[in-house]
Amino acid sequence: MNGLDDPRFVTARQAQIKGWIPAGILSRGIDLHFVPRDDAASASEGRVYTVFHVSEFQNVPPHDSGRPEQIDGIVAAKAILAQSGIVISGDQMDRAFFSNADRAIHMPPRSSFADDKRYYALAMREAAHAFASDSPRGASDNLAPIQQQLRAELASLCVGSRLGLGHEPGSNREVVADWIKLLQSDRREFATAAQDAQRIADALIALSRQAQLTLNESAHPQTNPIANSPAQALRSGNMGAATSAQKPSRTFLAVPFKEIGEAKRLGARFDREQSIWWIAGDVDHRPFDRWLVTDATLAAAGVNAADVIAEFENVMRDFGLVVDKPVIDDGKWHYVPTELSKGSQKNGSYVLDMTGIPNGAVRNFKSGEGCTWRYDGARLTPEQRAAREAQAREQVALREMEIEQAFAEIAEACYSQFSNLPEGNGSHPYLERKGVQAHGVRIAKSDASDIGALLNLAEDSRERLARDTGSWLVIPGRDVDGKIWTLQAIHSGQNGPKLFTKNARKKGAFHLIGASDMEALSCAPMVAFAEGYATGSSVYEATGIPVVVAFDSPNLPDVFKAVAERLPSEQPKVICADNDQYFVDKLVERILTDLRLDSDGRYHSASVPVLADGDRQVRLVALNGLRADGEWHGSEHGKYRFSLETKNHARSGEEHVQPVVVAATAEIVDSSGKMVRLTMQNAGLNAAEKAAATHAAHIAVPLFADPQLNARPTDFNDLVKVGGQASVHRSMERAIGEAYRSIPRSSTFEQVAVRRPSMVR
């Protein structure tokens, strides 16, 4: 309004700290009133600061307008989704929503939109809703759903404007009246909502900038003005260079604004990237004691270690992890059994870090579920919270450097161990049971190989394996550059274990069948992806299409994304999903068994539909008298609460005749009061859909006839056993259509590649 391009205002004290000198007599300035967020005005009237425009001072550096550079909004939106880990599932007809259950945005398929801008504008709206429901990523704590919705809508408006995508508001008719009541009831609500919305928008936009920063740094490495920062070393990729002498040692300080000048005078330094003050580890800390956030500070703020661990243990139980030993809070991953683990299996893991604000994560590899967790019971000041979180980030970055270095060392050992093993010849008992051949695998006999060393096991476990008389089928797990990171060893016994090299990097590692490397794979007329070795072998041997084996469902999306990015975009890709359709059956049986309830068949008429083919065809599952209404129901041996999650539309967008069950959750309390919480779903199909959301791909699901269901078959290896290789062709044609029927057939991929030279990149 006054023709000034610089928006900066400062107090006289701020100007003095920065070394800015008044150009003359200062004006009366502008009074900024800071009013408490609560209505206790009688107790505190707030504070008033007088600020002056920077044009009234000398020595002021030029203003960086911060105007965003011209960016491609669609590219930025894709980067935001990729960096956030949120995937898009095009399984809706005429609505869009974010689901916390699977951390995914559900919306109509891309073909339903007039152009990409409208599609990604709506995706950004739902991404804002995802961030609004996650307080560490932008919104204030303890918000009601109606408040989260308001902040998400404001944030999506801001993001759409900044990316040039526009705003897709969806339908807010049901909540507008509630928003009006909310704003009328609290005169500060709009200001705080706008502030939270700004944080959410900034957090989303920062993800696209971070993606660009990563690309720039990989192309143009730069020195970091903050020496020995582990976060910078981590980004630069120099993982193996950190020795004990190079480990960073910084202590972050909780410096209130009015004491910044004194902290600076004493020698504190400012980290502009994190907006936090810090001192080096070798500096005398005593002058800075008032700004240190110690264990005593945390205790005074209500962070009680016993309460934190008890709350985290409840989260572990919620996701089906067995808590039978004390939780270790060292910030490292630990593996534990789940309620569904058999024998010595450890299908769950957790990490708990008490550095800074206590935080952690849990993973249930059996169900494919997990979550991140953060303790919300602390009452720290904003400066204390910022200092502790910066310290936690520093420790995490250091641990990640150490983990990367350990990964590299284990990878070298895996390569050496695998290279010294004899090649598989197809005579291993596991291959015979599965009816498949040996493809790039090797054999380790217990009496001739050190299996304990191969799997990087502890000494006691090595001694047990040394007494074993069987043999192991060893499968290498490589990355897209062919480097071996881990090994999978499958025992020859009928129910023998499948083990991975302990503490090795498995994420993104895979095994190729029918192609020697990525260059050969890119020449194929089509590429298939599967979970396990036997499944991948069955698909390859039936079709001649090379297969990428991801080892399990949690790893499938990471493998597919990494491999697909290195393949020609026009090359057809098909994900041969495991059809884990028996999740409701298993949960019903678990409730009946644990509570010893009657299942004599009188209630078989009560049933629910699940997908039998992953898309349209359904199968009815009898509930055997159980009530899936989300309410507690008791018996003489305990009680249970059973609930089902359903969806209305198939992947194609067509509406189901009736909603089909996609997830089931049960809480079971036995007569002693012990509670187990289990959530089950079609993990194989969900992993395939999550993978396909990153790059275009077909999804093929094995379809079994009713007489074949008694043995509960799930994958393409089972399909070959009950229906022969012709059944694989039928499932592939059903999923892919003419593109599958037109590819040449060959017993070896190398011959196929020669006949299709036009596909070579």
C-alpha positions in Angstrom: 0.0 0.0 0.0 2.9 2.3 0.8 5.0 1.2 -2.2 7.4 -0.8 -0.1 8.6 -4.1 -1.5 10.3 -5.2 1.7 7.9 -6.9 4.2 10.3 -7.0 7.2 9.5 -5.3 10.5 11.7 -5.5 13.6 11.7 -4.2 17.2 14.4 -1.8 18.2 16.0 -4.5 20.2 16.1 -6.9 17.3 17.7 -4.2 15.1 20.3 -3.5 17.8 21.2 -7.3 18.0 21.6 -7.4 14.2 23.8 -4.3 14.2 21.3 -2.2 12.3 21.6 1.6 13.0 18.6 3.9 12.9 18.7 6.2 9.8 17.2 9.0 11.9 14.6 9.5 14.5 12.4 6.4 14.6 8.7 6.8 13.9 6.0 5.8 16.4 6.1 2.4 14.8 3.3 -0.1 14.8 2.0 -1.9 17.9 1.6 -5.7 17.6 -0.7 -7.2 20.3 -0.1 -10.8 21.3 -3.2 -12.1 23.0 -3.3 -15.4 24.9 -5.0 -18.3 23.0 -7.2 -19.0 26.0 -9.9 -16.7 27.2 -8.3 -16.0 30.6 -7.8 -12.3 29.8 -8.1 -11.3 33.4 -5.1 -13.4 34.3 -2.9 -12.3 31.4 -3.6 -9.5 29.0 -0.8 -10.6 26.7 2.1 -8.5 25.4 2.5 -5.6 23.1 5.6 -5.1 20.9 6.4 -2.0 18.9 7.9 -2.8 15.5 9.5 -0.6 12.8 9.9 -1.1 9.1 13.5 -2.0 8.1 13.6 1.1 5.8 14.2 3.1 9.0 17.6 1.5 9.6 21.0 1.4 8.0 23.3 -1.6 7.4 20.2 -3.7 6.6 21.1 -6.5 4.1 19.1 -6.8 0.9 15.8 -8.6 1.2 15.5 -12.1 -0.2 12.0 -11.9 -1.5 11.6 -15.7 -1.1 9.3 -15.6 -4.1 9.0 -19.2 -5.4 10.8 -19.9 -8.6 8.7 -21.0 -11.6 8.1 -24.6 -11.0 6.1 -27.4 -12.7 3.2 -27.9 -10.3 2.5 -31.4 -11.4 6.2 -32.4 -11.0 6.2 -30.8 -7.6 3.0 -32.6 -6.5 4.5 -35.9 -7.6 7.6 -35.2 -5.6 5.5 -34.3 -2.5 3.6 -37.5 -2.7 6.8 -39.5 -3.2 8.7 -37.8 -0.4 5.8 -38.1 2.1 5.3 -41.8 1.5 1.6 -41.2 0.8 0.3 -43.3 -2.2 -2.7 -42.8 -4.3 -5.2 -45.6 -4.7 -7.6 -44.9 -7.6 -10.4 -47.1 -6.1 -13.2 -44.5 -5.8 -16.0 -43.5 -8.1 -16.9 -39.9 -7.1 -15.2 -39.1 -3.9 -11.8 -38.6 -2.4 -10.4 -39.1 1.1 -7.3 -39.8 3.1 -7.3 -43.0 5.1 -5.1 -43.3 8.2 -5.5 -47.0 8.1 -3.3 -47.5 5.1 -1.7 -44.0 4.9 -3.1 -43.7 1.4 -5.2 -41.2 -0.6 -8.3 -42.9 -2.1 -9.8 -41.1 -5.1 -11.1 -41.7 -8.6 -8.6 -43.0 -11.2 -6.7 -40.6 -13.3 -8.9 -41.3 -16.3 -11.8 -39.6 -14.5 -10.2 -36.2 -14.6 -10.1 -33.7 -17.4 -6.4 -33.1 -17.0 -3.5 -33.7 -14.6 -3.8 -30.3 -12.9 -7.2 -31.1 -11.6 -6.1 -34.6 -10.6 -3.1 -33.4 -8.6 -5.0 -30.4 -7.2 -7.3 -32.9 -5.5 -4.4 -35.1 -4.5 -2.8 -32.1 -2.8 -6.0 -31.4 -1.0 -6.0 -34.9 0.5 -2.3 -34.7 1.3 -3.1 -31.6 3.3 -5.7 -33.6 5.2 -3.0 -36.3 5.9 -0.7 -33.7 7.4 -3.5 -32.0 9.3 -4.2 -35.3 11.1 -0.5 -35.6 12.0 0.5 -33.0 14.6 4.3 -33.3 14.2 3.9 -32.3 10.5 2.1 -29.0 11.0 -1.1 -28.8 12.9 -1.5 -28.0 16.6 -2.0 -30.9 19.1 -5.3 -32.1 20.4 -7.5 -30.8 17.6 -11.1 -31.9 17.0 -11.8 -33.4 13.6 -13.8 -30.3 12.5 -10.7 -28.1 13.3 -8.4 -30.5 11.4 -10.7 -30.2 8.4 -10.7 -26.4 8.4 -6.9 -26.4 8.6 -6.6 -28.9 5.8 -8.9 -27.0 3.5 -7.0 -23.7 4.1 -3.6 -25.5 3.6 -4.8 -27.1 0.3 -5.9 -23.7 -1.0 -2.5 -22.3 -0.2 -0.6 -25.3 -1.8 -2.8 -25.3 -4.9 -2.1 -21.6 -5.4 1.7 -21.9 -4.8 2.0 -24.8 -7.2 -0.2 -23.2 -9.8 -2.6 -26.2 -9.7 -5.6 -24.3 -8.4 -7.8 -25.7 -5.7 -10.2 -28.6 -5.8 -12.4 -28.1 -2.7 -14.5 -31.2 -3.0 -17.8 -31.1 -1.1 -17.7 -29.2 2.2 -21.4 -28.6 2.5 -21.8 -30.9 5.5 -19.1 -29.1 7.5 -19.5 -25.4 6.5 -22.2 -24.8 9.1 -19.9 -26.4 11.8 -17.0 -24.2 10.7 -19.2 -21.1 11.1 -20.2 -22.1 14.6 -16.6 -22.8 15.4 -15.4 -19.4 14.3 -18.2 -17.6 16.0 -17.5 -19.4 19.3 -13.8 -18.5 19.4 -12.6 -15.2 18.0 -9.0 -16.6 17.8 -9.8 -19.8 15.9 -9.4 -18.4 12.4 -6.0 -16.9 13.3 -4.7 -20.2 14.8 -6.2 -22.2 12.0 -4.5 -20.0 9.4 -1.2 -20.3 11.3 -1.5 -24.1 11.4 -2.5 -24.2 7.7 0.6 -22.2 6.8 2.7 -24.8 8.6 1.0 -27.6 6.8 1.5 -25.9 3.4 5.1 -25.1 4.2 5.7 -28.7 5.2 4.2 -30.0 1.9 6.1 -27.5 -0.3 9.3 -28.3 1.6 9.0 -31.9 0.4 9.2 -30.9 -3.2 12.1 -28.6 -2.5 13.9 -31.4 -0.6 13.5 -33.7 -3.6 15.1 -31.0 -5.8 17.8 -30.4 -3.2 18.7 -34.1 -3.2 19.0 -34.0 -7.0 21.1 -30.9 -6.9 23.4 -32.2 -4.2 24.0 -35.4 -6.0 24.9 -33.5 -9.2 26.8 -30.7 -7.5 28.2 -31.7 -4.1 28.9 -28.6 -1.9 30.8 -28.1 1.4 28.7 -27.5 4.5 29.4 -24.5 6.6 28.5 -26.5 9.7 31.5 -28.9 10.0 30.9 -32.5 10.7 27.1 -32.3 10.6 25.8 -35.9 10.3 22.7 -34.8 8.6 24.7 -33.3 5.8 27.0 -36.3 5.6 24.0 -38.5 5.3 22.6 -36.4 2.4 25.9 -36.3 0.7 26.0 -40.1 0.6 29.4 -40.3 2.4 28.1 -43.0 4.7 31.2 -45.0 5.3 33.6 -42.1 6.1 32.4 -41.4 9.6 34.9 -42.7 12.2 34.8 -42.2 15.9 37.0 -39.1 15.5 34.7 -37.6 12.9 31.5 -38.2 14.8 29.7 -34.8 15.2 29.2 -33.5 18.7 26.8 -30.6 19.0 24.6 -29.6 21.9 21.5 -27.7 21.0 20.2 -24.9 23.3 16.7 -23.7 24.2 17.3 -20.0 24.0 14.3 -17.7 24.4 14.1 -14.8 22.0 14.9 -12.1 24.5 18.2 -14.0 25.5 19.5 -14.6 22.0 22.0 -11.7 22.3 23.5 -13.1 25.5 23.8 -16.6 24.0 25.5 -15.2 20.9 27.9 -13.1 23.1 28.9 -16.3 25.0 29.7 -18.1 21.8 26.6 -20.0 20.8 26.2 -20.5 17.0 23.1 -20.5 15.0 22.0 -23.4 12.7 20.0 -21.6 10.0 18.6 -24.8 8.5 17.0 -25.8 11.7 16.6 -22.3 13.3 18.3 -23.4 16.5 21.2 -22.3 18.6 24.0 -24.8 19.4 27.5 -25.1 20.9 30.3 -27.6 20.1 30.8 -30.6 22.3 34.2 -29.6 23.4 33.0 -26.2 24.7 32.6 -25.6 28.4 28.8 -26.1 28.9 28.6 -24.3 32.3 27.9 -20.8 30.9 25.0 -22.3 28.9 23.4 -24.3 31.7 20.2 -22.3 31.8 19.5 -23.3 28.1 20.4 -27.0 28.3 17.5 -29.4 28.2 18.6 -32.1 30.5 16.9 -35.2 32.0 15.8 -33.0 34.9 14.2 -30.6 32.5 12.3 -33.5 30.9 11.2 -34.8 34.3 9.9 -31.4 35.3 8.0 -31.3 32.0 6.2 -34.5 32.7 8.3 -37.0 30.7 8.4 -40.0 33.0 10.3 -42.9 31.4 8.0 -45.6 33.0 4.9 -43.8 31.6 6.5 -43.5 28.2 7.4 -47.1 27.9 4.0 -48.3 29.2 2.3 -46.2 26.5 4.6 -47.5 23.8 4.0 -51.1 24.9 0.3 -50.5 24.4 0.9 -49.4 20.9 3.0 -52.5 20.3 0.1 -54.7 21.5 -2.4 -52.8 19.4 -0.4 -53.9 16.3 -0.2 -57.6 17.4 3.4 -57.5 18.7 4.2 -59.8 21.7 5.6 -57.8 24.7 7.1 -60.5 26.8 10.5 -58.8 27.5 11.5 -55.3 28.6 11.4 -52.8 25.8 14.8 -51.5 24.8 14.9 -47.8 24.2 18.2 -47.4 22.4 16.8 -46.0 19.2 17.6 -49.2 17.2 15.3 -51.7 15.6 14.5 -54.9 17.6 12.7 -57.9 16.4 10.0 -59.7 18.4 7.3 -62.3 17.8 3.8 -61.3 16.8 0.6 -63.0 18.0 0.6 -65.0 14.8 4.3 -66.0 14.8 5.0 -69.7 14.8 7.9 -71.3 16.7 10.9 -69.0 16.9 9.7 -66.6 14.2 10.0 -62.9 14.9 7.6 -61.2 12.5 7.4 -57.9 14.3 9.8 -55.1 15.1 10.0 -51.9 17.0 12.2 -48.9 17.7 12.0 -46.6 20.7 14.1 -43.5 21.1 14.1 -41.6 24.3 16.3 -38.8 23.0 14.4 -35.6 22.7 10.6 -36.1 22.7 10.2 -39.8 23.0 9.3 -41.4 19.7 9.3 -44.7 18.0 7.7 -47.0 15.5 6.3 -50.5 15.3 6.0 -52.9 12.3 4.0 -56.1 12.0 5.5 -57.9 9.0 2.8 -60.6 9.2 -0.1 -58.3 8.7 1.8 -55.6 6.8 0.7 -53.0 9.4 2.7 -50.5 11.4 2.8 -46.9 12.6 5.1 -44.2 13.9 4.6 -43.0 17.4 5.4 -39.9 19.4 4.9 -39.2 23.1 2.5 -36.3 23.6 2.6 -36.0 27.4 5.5 -33.6 27.6 5.0 -29.9 28.7 8.1 -28.3 27.2 8.4 -24.7 26.1 8.7 -24.2 22.3 12.4 -23.5 22.6 13.0 -26.7 24.7 11.0 -28.8 22.3 12.9 -27.4 19.4 16.3 -28.1 21.1 15.4 -31.7 22.0 14.0 -32.5 18.6 17.1 -31.0 16.9 19.3 -33.2 19.2 17.2 -36.2 18.3 17.6 -35.5 14.6 21.4 -35.3 15.1 21.4 -38.6 16.9 19.2 -40.2 14.3 21.5 -39.0 11.5 24.5 -40.3 13.3 22.9 -43.7 13.8 21.9 -43.8 10.2 25.5 -43.2 9.2 26.6 -46.1 11.4 23.8 -48.3 10.1 24.8 -47.5 6.5 28.4 -48.4 7.3 27.3 -51.7 8.9 25.1 -52.4 5.9 28.1 -52.0 3.6 30.3 -54.3 5.7 27.6 -57.0 5.9 27.0 -56.7 2.1 30.7 -57.5 1.5 30.4 -60.5 3.7 27.2 -61.6 1.9 29.0 -61.4 -1.5 32.0 -63.4 -0.2 29.8 -66.1 1.3 27.6 -66.4 -1.7 30.5 -66.5 -4.2 32.0 -69.5 -2.3 28.9 -71.7 -2.5 28.2 -74.3 -5.2 25.5 -73.5 -7.7 22.1 -75.0 -7.3 21.3 -77.9 -9.6 17.6 -78.3 -9.0 17.9 -81.2 -6.6 17.3 -79.3 -3.4 14.2 -80.6 -1.4 12.6 -77.1 -1.3 12.7 -76.9 -5.1 11.3 -80.4 -5.4 8.4 -79.7 -3.0 7.6 -76.5 -4.9 8.0 -78.1 -8.3 10.4 -75.4 -9.6 13.9 -75.2 -10.9 17.1 -73.4 -9.7 17.5 -69.9 -11.1 20.7 -68.1 -10.0 20.6 -69.7 -6.5 23.2 -71.7 -4.6 23.2 -74.6 -2.1 24.8 -74.5 1.3 25.1 -77.8 3.1 25.2 -77.5 6.9 28.1 -79.9 7.3 30.2 -78.1 4.7 29.3 -74.4 5.1 29.2 -72.0 8.1 25.5 -71.1 7.9 25.8 -69.1 11.0 28.4 -66.8 9.4 26.4 -66.7 6.2 23.4 -65.4 8.1 25.5 -63.2 10.5 24.0 -64.9 13.5 25.1 -64.8 17.2 27.3 -67.5 18.5 24.6 -69.5 20.3 22.5 -69.6 17.1 25.6 -70.7 15.1 26.2 -73.6 17.4 22.6 -74.8 17.0 22.9 -74.6 13.2 26.3 -76.3 13.2 24.5 -79.5 14.6 21.9 -79.4 11.7 22.2 -82.1 9.1 20.1 -80.4 6.3 20.9 -78.0 3.6 19.9 -74.5 2.6 18.8 -73.0 -0.7 20.5 -69.5 -0.8 19.1 -66.7 -2.8 20.9 -63.4 -3.3 19.2 -60.0 -2.7 20.6 -57.4 -5.1 19.9 -53.8 -5.9 19.4 -52.3 -9.4 23.1 -52.0 -9.8 23.6 -55.7 -9.2 25.2 -55.3 -5.7 24.3 -58.1 -3.2 23.0 -56.7 0.1 21.4 -59.7 1.8 20.9 -63.4 1.4 17.8 -65.5 2.0 18.4 -69.1 3.1 15.5 -71.6 2.9 16.0 -74.8 4.9 15.5 -78.2 3.3 13.1 -79.5 6.0 9.4 -79.8 5.3 8.6 -76.9 7.6 12.1 -75.4 7.7 12.7 -71.7 8.3 13.3 -69.0 5.8 16.0 -66.7 7.2 17.6 -63.5 6.0 21.1 -62.3 6.8 20.7 -60.7 10.2 21.0 -56.9 10.2 21.5 -56.7 6.5 19.7 -54.3 4.3 16.7 -56.0 2.7 14.6 -53.0 1.8 14.6 -52.7 -2.0 16.7 -55.9 -2.5 15.4 -58.4 -5.1 16.4 -61.5 -7.1 16.1 -61.8 -10.9 14.8 -64.9 -12.6 15.1 -65.1 -16.4 17.4 -62.1 -16.8 21.0 -61.6 -15.8 20.8 -57.9 -15.0 18.8 -54.7 -15.4 20.1 -54.2 -18.9 18.8 -57.6 -20.0 15.6 -57.0 -18.1 15.0 -53.8 -20.0 15.0 -55.7 -23.3 12.2 -58.0 -22.3 8.7 -57.6 -24.0 7.2 -57.7 -20.5 8.4 -57.8 -16.8 6.7 -59.6 -13.9 7.1 -59.0 -10.2 6.3 -61.5 -7.4 6.9 -61.9 -3.7 8.6 -65.3 -3.1 11.1 -67.3 -5.0 8.8 -70.3 -5.7 6.0 -67.9 -7.0 8.4 -66.1 -9.3 9.9 -69.3 -10.6 6.4 -70.7 -11.4 5.5 -67.5 -13.3 8.7 -67.6 -15.3 8.6 -71.3 -16.1 5.0 -71.0 -17.2 5.3 -67.8 -19.3 8.9 -67.2 -20.2 8.5 -63.7 -18.8 11.4 -62.6 -16.6 10.4 -62.1 -12.9 11.7 -59.8 -10.2 11.4 -61.5 -6.8 10.8 -59.1 -3.9 10.9 -61.8 -1.2 7.8 -60.6 0.7 4.8 -58.2 0.6 6.3 -55.3 2.6 9.3 -55.2 0.3 7.3 -55.4 -2.9 6.4 -51.7 -3.3 10.0 -50.6 -2.7 11.4 -53.1 -5.2 8.8 -52.3 -7.8 9.5 -48.6 -7.6 13.3 -49.0 -7.8 13.2 -51.4 -10.7 10.4 -49.7 -12.7 12.3 -46.4 -12.6 15.2 -48.1 -14.5 13.0 -49.8 -17.1 11.4 -48.2 -20.3 8.1 -46.5 -19.4 6.3 -48.2 -22.3 7.5 -51.7 -21.3 4.4 -53.6 -19.9 4.8 -54.5 -16.2 2.6 -57.0 -14.3 2.6 -57.6 -10.5 1.7 -61.2 -9.8 0.1 -60.7 -6.4 -0.3 -63.3 -3.6 -4.0 -63.6 -2.9 -4.1 -63.6 0.9 -7.9 -63.7 0.8 -8.3 -65.8 4.0 -7.7 -63.1 6.5 -11.4 -63.0 7.8 -11.4 -66.8 8.0 -8.3 -66.9 10.1 -9.5 -64.2 12.4 -12.8 -65.9 13.0 -11.0 -69.1 13.8 -8.7 -67.3 16.2 -11.6 -65.8 18.2 -13.5 -69.1 18.3 -10.3 -71.0 19.4 -9.1 -68.5 22.0 -12.6 -68.1 23.6 -13.5 -71.7 23.1 -16.8 -70.7 21.4 -19.1 -73.1 19.6 -18.7 -73.4 15.8 -21.0 -76.3 15.1 -22.4 -74.7 11.9 -25.7 -73.4 13.2 -24.7 -69.8 12.3 -23.2 -70.4 8.8 -26.0 -68.3 7.2 -24.3 -65.2 8.6 -21.5 -64.4 6.3 -19.5 -61.5 4.8 -18.0 -61.1 1.2 -14.3 -60.8 0.5 -12.6 -60.5 -2.9 -11.7 -63.9 -4.3 -9.9 -62.5 -7.4 -8.6 -59.2 -6.0 -11.1 -57.1 -8.1 -14.7 -58.2 -8.8 -15.4 -61.8 -7.8 -16.3 -62.4 -4.2 -16.3 -65.3 -1.8 -18.6 -65.5 1.3 -17.0 -66.1 4.7 -19.1 -67.6 7.5 -18.8 -65.7 10.8 -20.0 -68.7 12.8 -22.1 -66.7 15.1 -19.6 -63.9 15.8 -20.9 -60.4 15.7 -18.8 -57.9 13.7 -20.4 -54.8 15.0 -17.4 -53.2 16.9 -19.0 -53.9 20.3 -17.8 -56.1 23.1 -19.4 -59.5 23.4 -18.6 -61.9 26.2 -18.5 -65.6 27.0 -17.5 -67.7 30.0 -13.9 -67.7 28.7 -13.5 -64.0 28.0 -14.8 -61.4 25.5 -14.1 -60.1 22.0 -14.7 -57.1 19.9 -14.8 -57.6 16.1 -15.0 -55.0 13.4 -14.7 -55.0 9.6 -13.5 -52.4 7.1 -15.2 -52.4 3.7 -14.9 -50.8 0.3 -17.6 -50.1 -2.3 -15.6 -50.0 -5.6 -13.3 -52.2 -7.5 -9.9 -51.1 -8.9 -11.6 -50.4 -12.2 -13.9 -47.9 -10.5 -17.0 -50.1 -10.8 -19.3 -50.4 -7.8 -19.6 -53.7 -6.0 -23.0 -55.2 -5.6 -22.4 -55.0 -1.9 -19.5 -53.6 0.1 -16.6 -56.1 0.4 -14.4 -56.6 3.4 -10.8 -55.4 3.0 -9.6 -55.6 6.6 -10.7 -57.2 9.9 -9.8 -56.2 13.5 -10.4 -58.2 16.6 -9.6 -57.5 20.3 -9.7 -60.7 22.4 -9.6 -60.7 26.2 -9.2 -64.2 27.8 -10.5 -65.2 31.3 -7.2 -64.0 32.9 -7.6 -60.5 31.4 -4.9 -60.8 28.8 -5.8 -58.9 25.7 -4.7 -59.5 22.1 -5.4 -57.1 19.3 -5.2 -58.4 15.7 -5.7 -56.7 12.4 -5.7 -58.8 9.2 -6.0 -58.0 5.6 -5.1 -59.2 2.1 -1.5 -58.3 2.5 -0.4 -59.6 -0.9 -3.1 -57.6 -2.8 -2.5 -54.5 -0.8 1.2 -54.6 -1.5 0.5 -55.0 -5.2 -1.9 -52.1 -5.3 0.5 -49.9 -3.3 3.3 -50.8 -5.8 1.2 -50.2 -8.8 0.3 -46.7 -7.5 3.9 -45.5 -8.1 4.2 -46.6 -11.7 1.7 -48.0 -14.3 1.3 -51.8 -13.9 -1.2 -54.6 -14.3 -2.1 -56.7 -11.3 -2.6 -60.4 -11.9 -4.2 -62.3 -9.0 -4.4 -66.2 -9.0 -8.0 -67.3 -9.1 -8.9 -70.7 -7.6 -12.0 -72.7 -8.2 -14.2 -73.5 -5.2 -13.1 -77.2 -4.9 -9.5 -75.9 -4.7 -10.0 -73.6 -1.7 -9.9 -76.2 1.0 -6.1 -76.1 1.1 -6.3 -72.3 1.2 -4.0 -71.7 -1.8 -2.7 -68.1 -2.2 0.0 -67.7 -4.9 0.9 -68.6 -8.4 3.0 -71.6 -7.2 -0.2 -73.0 -5.6 -2.1 -72.2 -8.8 0.4 -74.3 -10.9 0.0 -77.2 -8.4 -3.8 -77.3 -8.6 -4.4 -76.1 -12.2 -1.2 -76.5 -14.1 0.8 -73.9 -16.1 -2.3 -73.2 -18.3 -4.0 -71.7 -15.3 -1.2 -69.1 -15.0 -1.7 -68.1 -18.6 -5.5 -67.7 -18.0 -4.8 -65.4 -14.9 -2.3 -63.4 -16.9 -4.6 -63.0 -19.9 -7.4 -62.0 -17.6 -5.3 -59.2 -16.0 -3.4 -58.0 -19.1 -5.4 -58.9 -22.1 -4.1 -58.5 -25.7 -0.7 -57.2 -24.6 0.0 -60.6 -22.9 -1.3 -62.7 -25.8 0.9 -60.9 -28.3 4.3 -61.4 -26.7 6.5 -64.2 -28.1 6.8 -67.5 -26.1 10.2 -68.9 -25.3 11.7 -71.3 -22.7 14.5 -68.8 -22.0 14.3 -65.1 -21.8 17.6 -64.6 -23.7 15.9 -65.9 -26.9 12.9 -63.6 -26.3 15.2 -60.6 -26.0 17.0 -61.4 -29.3 13.7 -61.5 -31.1 12.6 -58.1 -29.7 15.7 -55.9 -30.4 13.4 -52.8 -30.7 12.9 -52.9 -26.9 16.6 -52.4 -26.2 17.5 -49.1 -24.6 
